[in-house]
Amino acid sequence: MVRKAGMVFGGMVALVLVLGTAAAEEKTPSIKEIMKAVAGTKEEKGLCAKCVAAGKDAKWEDAAKVAKNLTECCANLPKHKAPKGDAENWEKLSKQYAEQSKAIAKAIDDKDAEALTKAAGAFTKACGTCHMSYKGKAK
């Protein structure tokens, strides 16, 4: 009986260790990593531009996959503390950024190119507002 209890306890400890390790591996991307993924680089379009391009070409299935990545990526921004300046404003703007990415995804789900264009414009405006507050320049 004691041996069984020890085996059960040992199994539970192993499970906790495995789950703890998996959770630790799910690291929140840095602000810089989020921005690079969303905005892209000179060599590669970012997630927002890829969504718009796929939507313009009516490749809604491709756009939906990219939009899922976009919303997941943007949902990570509010997890960070303000890099400088007003923390309350950061919280507001980073949540707005995440919400705007959902509007892009919704337009894609609805297969509505006009709504996608408007949502992408609002998203870009949210980017610029935050950049003015925290980087001193518009995106």
Backbone as numpy.savetxt, mean C-alpha at the origin, in Angstrom:
# Nx Ny Nz CAx CAy CAz Cx Cy Cz
1.12 -40.13 30.95 0.29 -38.94 30.95 1.17 -37.69 30.95
2.20 -37.67 31.79 3.10 -36.53 31.86 3.83 -36.38 30.52
4.17 -37.52 29.94 4.88 -37.50 28.67 4.01 -36.88 27.56
2.71 -37.25 27.54 1.78 -36.68 26.55 1.65 -35.18 26.74
1.52 -34.76 27.99 1.39 -33.34 28.27 2.64 -32.59 27.81
3.79 -33.18 28.02 5.05 -32.57 27.58 5.11 -32.46 26.07
4.62 -33.48 25.37 4.61 -33.46 23.91 3.65 -32.37 23.39
2.49 -32.28 24.02 1.51 -31.26 23.62 2.10 -29.87 23.86
2.69 -29.67 25.03 3.29 -28.38 25.36 4.42 -28.05 24.37
5.25 -29.04 24.08 6.35 -28.83 23.13 5.83 -28.47 21.75
4.76 -29.11 21.33 4.14 -28.81 20.03 3.59 -27.39 20.00
2.98 -26.98 21.11 2.44 -25.63 21.19 3.56 -24.59 21.13
4.65 -24.86 21.81 5.80 -23.94 21.79 6.34 -23.84 20.37
6.45 -24.97 19.69 6.95 -24.97 18.31 6.03 -24.15 17.41
4.71 -24.30 17.59 3.76 -23.57 16.78 3.89 -22.06 17.02
4.03 -21.67 18.26 4.18 -20.26 18.60 5.46 -19.71 17.97
6.52 -20.48 18.01 7.78 -20.03 17.40 7.65 -19.87 15.89
6.98 -20.81 15.24 6.80 -20.73 13.79 5.93 -19.52 13.44
4.83 -19.35 14.14 3.94 -18.22 13.86 4.64 -16.90 14.15
5.38 -16.85 15.22 6.12 -15.64 15.58 7.14 -15.29 14.53
7.83 -16.28 14.00 8.83 -16.06 12.96 8.17 -15.56 11.69
7.03 -16.15 11.32 6.33 -15.73 10.11 5.86 -14.29 10.25
5.34 -13.93 11.42 4.87 -12.57 11.65 6.04 -11.59 11.59
7.18 -11.98 12.13 8.35 -11.11 12.12 8.86 -10.88 10.70
8.67 -11.87 9.81 9.13 -11.74 8.43 8.26 -10.78 7.62
7.02 -10.55 8.04 6.13 -9.63 7.35 6.44 -8.20 7.79
7.51 -7.68 7.26 7.98 -6.34 7.61 7.20 -5.29 6.83
6.84 -4.24 7.51 6.18 -3.12 6.84 7.21 -2.40 5.98
6.91 -2.20 4.70 7.87 -1.50 3.85 8.09 -0.07 4.35
9.28 0.43 4.13 9.60 1.80 4.54 8.83 2.79 3.67
8.79 4.03 4.10 8.14 5.08 3.31 8.79 5.15 1.93
10.10 5.09 1.90 10.83 5.16 0.63 10.45 3.98 -0.29
10.34 2.79 0.29 9.96 1.62 -0.51 8.54 1.76 -1.06
7.64 2.31 -0.24 6.26 2.52 -0.68 6.24 3.52 -1.84
6.94 4.63 -1.67 6.96 5.66 -2.71 7.55 5.12 -4.01
8.60 4.35 -3.91 9.23 3.79 -5.10 8.27 2.85 -5.83
7.56 2.03 -5.08 6.61 1.09 -5.69 5.46 1.83 -6.35
4.94 2.84 -5.68 3.76 3.55 -6.18 4.13 4.49 -7.33
5.18 5.25 -7.17 5.55 6.26 -8.17 6.44 5.70 -9.27
7.19 4.65 -8.96 8.09 4.07 -9.94 9.44 4.75 -9.97
10.17 4.43 -10.99 11.51 4.98 -11.20 11.60 5.45 -12.65
12.73 5.99 -13.02 12.92 6.39 -14.42 12.85 5.18 -15.35
13.25 4.03 -14.82 13.29 2.81 -15.63 11.96 2.07 -15.68
11.15 2.22 -14.65 9.92 1.44 -14.58 8.76 2.26 -14.01
7.60 2.11 -14.64 6.41 2.79 -14.15 6.04 2.27 -12.77
5.43 3.13 -11.99 4.95 2.74 -10.68 3.57 2.10 -10.77
3.07 1.65 -9.65 1.79 0.95 -9.60 0.63 1.81 -10.09
0.62 3.08 -9.71 -0.47 3.96 -10.13 -0.48 4.10 -11.65
0.65 4.38 -12.25 0.74 4.53 -13.71 0.39 3.22 -14.42
0.78 2.10 -13.84 0.44 0.80 -14.43 -1.07 0.56 -14.40
-1.72 0.98 -13.32 -3.18 0.85 -13.24 -3.84 1.67 -14.34
-3.41 2.91 -14.48 -4.00 3.80 -15.47 -3.77 3.26 -16.89
-2.57 2.83 -17.17 -2.25 2.31 -18.51 -3.09 1.07 -18.84
-3.20 0.16 -17.89 -4.00 -1.05 -18.13 -5.47 -0.70 -18.31
-5.95 0.27 -17.53 -7.34 0.71 -17.67 -7.61 1.36 -19.01
-6.68 2.18 -19.48 -6.84 2.84 -20.78 -6.91 1.82 -21.90
-6.18 0.72 -21.73 -6.18 -0.34 -22.73 -7.30 -1.36 -22.50
-8.16 -1.09 -21.53 -9.27 -1.98 -21.15 -8.78 -3.38 -20.77
-7.59 -3.43 -20.20 -7.06 -4.70 -19.69 -7.40 -4.75 -18.20
-8.69 -4.90 -17.92 -9.21 -4.77 -16.57 -8.67 -5.84 -15.62
-8.45 -7.04 -16.12 -7.92 -8.10 -15.25 -6.49 -7.76 -14.81
-5.69 -7.30 -15.74 -4.32 -6.88 -15.40 -4.35 -5.69 -14.44
-5.24 -4.73 -14.73 -5.36 -3.55 -13.90 -5.77 -3.93 -12.47
-6.66 -4.90 -12.35 -7.13 -5.33 -11.02 -6.00 -5.92 -10.19
-5.13 -6.67 -10.84 -3.98 -7.26 -10.12 -3.05 -6.16 -9.62
-2.79 -5.19 -10.46 -1.91 -4.09 -10.07 -2.58 -3.24 -8.98
-3.88 -3.02 -9.12 -4.61 -2.22 -8.13 -4.58 -2.88 -6.75
-4.64 -4.20 -6.73 -4.54 -4.93 -5.45 -3.19 -4.63 -4.80
-2.13 -4.68 -5.58 -0.80 -4.35 -5.06 -0.73 -2.90 -4.61
-1.35 -2.02 -5.38 -1.36 -0.59 -5.05 -2.03 -0.36 -3.70
-3.23 -0.90 -3.51 -3.94 -0.66 -2.26 -3.23 -1.28 -1.07
-2.64 -2.46 -1.26 -1.88 -3.09 -0.17 -0.67 -2.25 0.19
0.00 -1.76 -0.81 1.19 -0.93 -0.60 0.82 0.36 0.13
-0.22 1.03 -0.36 -0.63 2.32 0.22 -1.17 2.17 1.63
-1.74 1.02 1.95 -2.25 0.78 3.30 -1.13 0.77 4.33
0.10 0.60 3.88 1.25 0.59 4.80 1.71 1.98 5.21
1.38 2.99 4.42 1.88 4.33 4.73 1.40 4.85 6.09
0.11 4.71 6.44 -0.33 5.21 7.75 0.28 4.46 8.95
0.93 3.35 8.70 1.58 2.59 9.78 2.85 3.29 10.27
3.34 4.22 9.47 4.56 4.95 9.82 4.25 6.22 10.59
5.19 6.63 11.39 5.10 7.93 12.08 5.56 9.00 11.11
5.13 10.22 11.37 5.53 11.35 10.53 7.05 11.44 10.49
7.64 11.51 9.29 9.09 11.61 9.20 9.61 12.93 9.77
8.77 13.95 9.74 9.08 15.25 10.33 7.76 16.02 10.36
7.72 17.08 11.10 6.53 17.91 11.10 5.37 17.37 11.92
4.19 17.81 11.58 2.95 17.57 12.31 2.46 16.13 12.18
2.46 15.41 13.30 2.04 14.00 13.31 0.56 13.84 12.98
-0.26 14.77 13.45 -1.71 14.69 13.19 -1.99 14.87 11.69
-1.30 15.81 11.07 -1.45 16.03 9.64 -0.97 14.81 8.85
0.14 14.22 9.29 0.66 13.01 8.63 -0.39 11.90 8.66
-0.99 11.71 9.81 -2.00 10.66 9.94 -3.15 10.91 8.95
-3.61 12.15 8.90 -4.71 12.51 8.00 -4.32 12.29 6.53
-3.16 12.80 6.13 -2.74 12.70 4.74 -2.40 11.27 4.32
-1.77 10.52 5.20 -1.42 9.14 4.83 -2.66 8.26 4.73
-3.66 8.53 5.56 -4.93 7.78 5.44 -5.66 8.18 4.17
-5.60 9.46 3.83 -6.23 9.94 2.60 -5.59 9.27 1.39
-4.28 9.14 1.42 -3.51 8.49 0.36 -3.99 7.05 0.19
-4.12 6.34 1.29 -4.58 4.95 1.24 -6.01 4.87 0.70
-6.87 5.79 1.11 -8.25 5.80 0.64 -8.32 6.10 -0.86
-7.49 7.01 -1.32 -7.48 7.34 -2.75 -7.07 6.14 -3.59
-6.17 5.31 -3.06 -5.78 4.11 -3.81 -6.96 3.15 -3.94
-7.82 3.13 -2.93 -9.02 2.28 -3.00 -9.99 2.78 -4.06
-10.03 4.09 -4.27 -10.89 4.66 -5.32 -10.41 4.21 -6.70
-9.10 4.11 -6.86 -8.54 3.60 -8.12 -8.98 2.16 -8.32
-8.85 1.36 -7.27 -9.24 -0.05 -7.35 -10.73 -0.20 -7.66
-11.55 0.64 -7.06 -13.00 0.57 -7.30 -13.32 0.90 -8.75
-12.69 1.93 -9.29 -12.92 2.30 -10.68 -12.53 1.14 -11.61
-11.47 0.46 -11.26 -11.03 -0.69 -12.05 -12.02 -1.84 -11.90
-12.47 -2.10 -10.69 -13.48 -3.15 -10.49 -14.74 -2.85 -11.29
-15.09 -1.56 -11.37 -16.29 -1.15 -12.11 -16.04 -1.05 -13.62
-14.77 -1.25 -14.02 -14.37 -1.12 -15.43 -14.79 0.23 -16.01
-14.51 1.27 -15.23 -14.92 2.62 -15.57 -13.67 3.48 -15.81
-13.32 3.64 -17.07 -12.10 4.37 -17.44 -12.15 5.83 -17.00
-13.33 6.46 -17.11 -13.46 7.86 -16.71 -13.25 8.01 -15.20
-13.87 7.12 -14.42 -13.69 7.16 -12.96 -12.24 6.86 -12.58
-11.60 5.99 -13.35 -10.20 5.67 -13.09 -9.32 6.91 -13.30
-9.57 7.64 -14.36 -8.80 8.86 -14.63 -8.99 9.87 -13.50
-10.24 10.04 -13.05 -10.52 10.98 -11.95 -9.87 10.51 -10.66
-9.97 9.21 -10.37 -9.39 8.67 -9.14 -7.87 8.81 -9.15
-7.26 8.55 -10.29 -5.80 8.68 -10.40 -5.39 10.15 -10.22
-6.18 11.07 -10.75 -5.90 12.49 -10.56 -5.98 12.90 -9.10
-7.02 12.41 -8.41 -7.18 12.72 -6.98 -6.05 12.09 -6.18
-5.63 10.90 -6.58 -4.53 10.20 -5.91 -3.25 11.02 -6.06
-2.98 11.47 -7.27 -1.78 12.26 -7.54 -1.81 13.57 -6.76
-3.01 14.16 -6.64 -3.15 15.39 -5.85 -2.84 15.11 -4.38
-3.29 13.96 -3.87 -2.99 13.58 -2.48 -1.48 13.43 -2.30
-0.82 12.88 -3.30 0.65 12.74 -3.26 1.29 14.12 -3.14
0.86 15.03 -4.02 1.44 16.37 -4.03 1.22 17.13 -2.73
0.03 16.99 -2.16 -0.28 17.67 -0.90 0.67 17.19 0.20
0.87 15.90 0.27 1.76 15.34 1.30 3.21 15.75 1.04
3.61 15.71 -0.21 4.98 16.10 -0.54 5.25 17.55 -0.17
4.25 18.41 -0.38 4.42 19.82 0.00 4.59 19.94 1.51
3.86 19.16 2.26 3.94 19.23 3.72 5.20 18.61 4.29
5.67 17.53 3.69 6.75 16.76 4.32 8.06 16.76 3.55
8.04 17.20 2.30 9.29 17.25 1.55 9.58 18.67 1.07
8.60 19.56 1.21 8.79 20.93 0.79 8.73 21.12 -0.72
8.18 20.13 -1.41 8.06 20.25 -2.87 6.88 19.40 -3.34
6.34 19.77 -4.47 5.25 19.01 -5.06 5.80 17.83 -5.83
5.05 16.78 -5.88 5.43 15.58 -6.62 5.16 15.82 -8.07
